[in-house]
Amino acid sequence: MASIDLAERISRWRTYRKLSQAALADLLGLSAGAIGNWEHGSAAPTAKNLQALVDALDVPMPTFWGR
């Protein structure tokens, strides 16, 4: 199986949970633009934001990474 990058994982999990970028941003206390930047690979979440992201998406970190 091909490796999926961070941007693609964020986008796939967000859409799987049926959240818009704006809705996810609200859950994280961030802007929708920040989520868009993560999903386009022009920025990456900090470790703190990555943990908040997987918590908001209700997915364990190993599952998020496909393990």
N, C-alpha and C positions, 0 to 999 in steps of 0.2 A: 504494500500500500504506500502511496506517495506521502511524503511528509506534508503536513498542513501547517502553515505559518501562523503566528500569533494573530495577525489581522483577520485571517480567514476563520480561525477558531472563535474569535469574539463575535464576528458577524453571524456565523452559523448558530452559535448558542443563543444569541440574542433573538434571532428569527425563530429558532426552535421554541423559545419561551414566549413567542408572539409579543415581543416588546418592540416599540419603536426606539429609535436612537434617543429621542426626547424623553420617553418614559424611563429608559435605563439611566439616562443622565440624571433625571430627577431622583431616582433611587440612590444614586451615588453622590448627589450634591455637586454635579459637574454640569458643564454645558453640553448640548447635543453636538456641538462642533468638536469637542474633545473626543466623544465616542466616534464620530465620523473620521477624525484623524487617526484613531487607533485602527479602525476598520480599513482604512486606506493605506496603512503602514507608514504614514508620514510622522507619526508619534507613537510612543508606546507607554502603557501605564506604568506607574511606579510600582514597586513591590506592594506597597500599602493599597494602592488602587486596584491592583490585580487581585488581591485577597478580597477586597470589597466587591469586586466584579463577580468573582465566582460565588460569593455569598449571596449577592443579589440575584444571580442566575440559578441559585439553589443547586449547584453542581460541585461535587468534591473536586479539589485541585487535581488529583491524579486522573479523574475522569475527564476533566477539561482538557488535559494534555493527551488524552487518548490511551491512557495506561490502564 
